[in-house]
Amino acid sequence: MIVLVAALIGALVGGFTAKRRGGNRMDIAQYAAGYGMAFVVVGLIATVVLDRVIS
């Protein structure tokens, strides 16, 4: 669940960043994908850490 939320937040942050910098649709899609993947990695690490701490 954390990974999915992180992916969505990352895509939104990336899309808004590209739009604020004046990018076209392809730039927005690329930023959204890149930020989404980066946030997924962070979410995955957070999930593993939480699983280790709770268990």
Z-matrix of the N, CA and C atoms (Angstrom, degrees):
N
C 1 1.444
C 2 1.529 1 111.01
N 3 1.308 2 115.95 1 -41.37
C 4 1.464 3 119.79 2 179.36
C 5 1.521 4 110.35 3 -62.58
N 6 1.319 5 116.58 4 -38.08
C 7 1.468 6 120.75 5 -177.79
C 8 1.526 7 110.54 6 -65.46
N 9 1.321 8 116.97 7 -42.14
C 10 1.465 9 120.12 8 -179.36
C 11 1.523 10 111.56 9 -66.14
N 12 1.321 11 115.90 10 -42.91
C 13 1.466 12 119.79 11 178.58
C 14 1.526 13 110.01 12 -64.29
N 15 1.324 14 116.54 13 -41.46
C 16 1.463 15 120.60 14 179.14
C 17 1.533 16 110.62 15 -62.97
N 18 1.326 17 117.47 16 -40.07
C 19 1.464 18 120.77 17 178.69
C 20 1.528 19 110.98 18 -63.19
N 21 1.313 20 116.76 19 -42.83
C 22 1.461 21 120.83 20 179.55
C 23 1.529 22 110.99 21 -65.35
N 24 1.319 23 116.67 22 -45.88
C 25 1.466 24 120.10 23 179.09
C 26 1.523 25 110.21 24 -62.66
N 27 1.323 26 117.67 25 -42.55
C 28 1.457 27 121.35 26 179.12
C 29 1.519 28 112.55 27 -62.15
N 30 1.328 29 116.38 28 -41.75
C 31 1.465 30 119.94 29 178.73
C 32 1.526 31 110.99 30 -64.71
N 33 1.321 32 116.22 31 -40.59
C 34 1.464 33 119.39 32 178.32
C 35 1.528 34 111.35 33 -65.63
N 36 1.316 35 116.63 34 -45.36
C 37 1.472 36 120.11 35 179.32
C 38 1.527 37 110.18 36 -61.70
N 39 1.321 38 117.11 37 -43.99
C 40 1.462 39 120.52 38 179.27
C 41 1.519 40 112.91 39 -64.14
N 42 1.319 41 116.17 40 -42.59
C 43 1.459 42 119.66 41 179.01
C 44 1.519 43 112.40 42 -63.88
N 45 1.327 44 116.32 43 -44.27
C 46 1.469 45 119.79 44 178.87
C 47 1.528 46 111.46 45 -67.18
N 48 1.329 47 116.76 46 -34.85
C 49 1.468 48 119.81 47 178.49
C 50 1.527 49 110.52 48 -64.04
N 51 1.328 50 116.01 49 -46.66
C 52 1.464 51 119.69 50 179.88
C 53 1.522 52 111.50 51 -65.03
N 54 1.322 53 116.37 52 -40.04
C 55 1.467 54 119.56 53 179.57
C 56 1.526 55 111.01 54 -65.00
N 57 1.336 56 116.20 55 -40.59
C 58 1.466 57 120.37 56 179.35
C 59 1.533 58 111.23 57 -65.04
N 60 1.326 59 116.83 58 -31.18
C 61 1.475 60 120.97 59 178.52
C 62 1.519 61 113.09 60 -84.34
N 63 1.329 62 117.07 61 2.10
C 64 1.461 63 120.30 62 175.25
C 65 1.513 64 114.54 63 85.51
N 66 1.310 65 118.46 64 26.43
C 67 1.459 66 121.20 65 -178.51
C 68 1.512 67 112.82 66 -80.61
N 69 1.322 68 115.20 67 158.42
C 70 1.462 69 119.90 68 176.05
C 71 1.531 70 109.39 69 -85.00
N 72 1.330 71 117.13 70 -173.33
C 73 1.472 72 120.53 71 -176.14
C 74 1.512 73 112.71 72 -60.79
N 75 1.311 74 117.37 73 -38.98
C 76 1.471 75 120.23 74 -179.60
C 77 1.528 76 111.13 75 -68.08
N 78 1.327 77 116.93 76 -38.35
C 79 1.464 78 120.44 77 176.09
C 80 1.524 79 110.85 78 -62.59
N 81 1.334 80 115.74 79 -43.15
C 82 1.461 81 120.53 80 -179.97
C 83 1.531 82 109.82 81 -62.83
N 84 1.331 83 117.05 82 -42.98
C 85 1.468 84 120.39 83 179.28
C 86 1.527 85 111.31 84 -64.35
N 87 1.328 86 116.93 85 -40.62
C 88 1.459 87 120.03 86 -179.41
C 89 1.527 88 111.05 87 -67.13
N 90 1.312 89 117.20 88 -44.15
C 91 1.468 90 120.49 89 177.73
C 92 1.525 91 110.64 90 -63.00
N 93 1.331 92 116.53 91 -42.71
C 94 1.464 93 120.14 92 179.66
C 95 1.524 94 110.64 93 -61.25
N 96 1.321 95 117.22 94 -42.94
C 97 1.464 96 120.14 95 179.27
C 98 1.528 97 111.29 96 -66.68
N 99 1.305 98 116.87 97 -44.13
C 100 1.462 99 120.33 98 -179.09
C 101 1.515 100 112.76 99 -64.40
N 102 1.320 101 116.68 100 -48.23
C 103 1.462 102 120.53 101 178.50
C 104 1.524 103 110.32 102 -65.48
N 105 1.324 104 116.51 103 -38.35
C 106 1.461 105 120.03 104 178.10
C 107 1.514 106 111.88 105 -59.83
N 108 1.326 107 117.56 106 -44.74
C 109 1.467 108 120.79 107 179.06
C 110 1.528 109 111.70 108 -66.45
N 111 1.326 110 116.66 109 -38.66
C 112 1.461 111 119.84 110 179.17
C 113 1.531 112 110.44 111 -65.03
N 114 1.323 113 116.66 112 -42.40
C 115 1.463 114 119.98 113 179.88
C 116 1.525 115 111.26 114 -69.44
N 117 1.338 116 117.76 115 -30.43
C 118 1.462 117 120.69 116 176.18
C 119 1.522 118 110.39 117 -62.97
N 120 1.316 119 117.06 118 -42.04
C 121 1.465 120 120.38 119 178.40
C 122 1.523 121 110.39 120 -61.70
N 123 1.332 122 116.65 121 -44.92
C 124 1.466 123 120.48 122 178.18
C 125 1.530 124 110.27 123 -63.07
N 126 1.322 125 117.69 124 -41.91
C 127 1.459 126 121.45 125 178.34
C 128 1.513 127 112.42 126 -64.65
N 129 1.315 128 116.75 127 -37.68
C 130 1.461 129 120.76 128 177.97
C 131 1.520 130 110.86 129 -65.15
N 132 1.317 131 116.73 130 -43.59
C 133 1.466 132 120.84 131 177.60
C 134 1.527 133 109.97 132 -62.69
N 135 1.321 134 117.22 133 -43.09
C 136 1.468 135 120.92 134 178.52
C 137 1.523 136 111.06 135 -61.74
N 138 1.333 137 117.18 136 -39.82
C 139 1.451 138 121.05 137 178.89
C 140 1.524 139 111.48 138 -63.99
N 141 1.311 140 117.22 139 -44.15
C 142 1.464 141 121.01 140 179.58
C 143 1.523 142 110.45 141 -64.78
N 144 1.330 143 117.19 142 -43.64
C 145 1.468 144 120.78 143 179.92
C 146 1.524 145 110.03 144 -62.56
N 147 1.320 146 117.29 145 -46.33
C 148 1.462 147 120.04 146 179.36
C 149 1.526 148 111.87 147 -62.98
N 150 1.314 149 117.07 148 -38.20
C 151 1.452 150 120.48 149 178.59
C 152 1.531 151 111.03 150 -64.91
N 153 1.319 152 116.44 151 -39.80
C 154 1.468 153 120.27 152 179.08
C 155 1.522 154 112.01 153 -69.46
N 156 1.315 155 116.36 154 -36.68
C 157 1.477 156 120.24 155 -178.01
C 158 1.528 157 110.20 156 -72.91
N 159 1.335 158 117.18 157 -41.68
C 160 1.466 159 121.20 158 -177.31
C 161 1.514 160 111.36 159 -72.13
N 162 1.319 161 118.17 160 -40.17
C 163 1.466 162 121.37 161 -175.81
C 164 1.498 163 113.92 162 -80.94
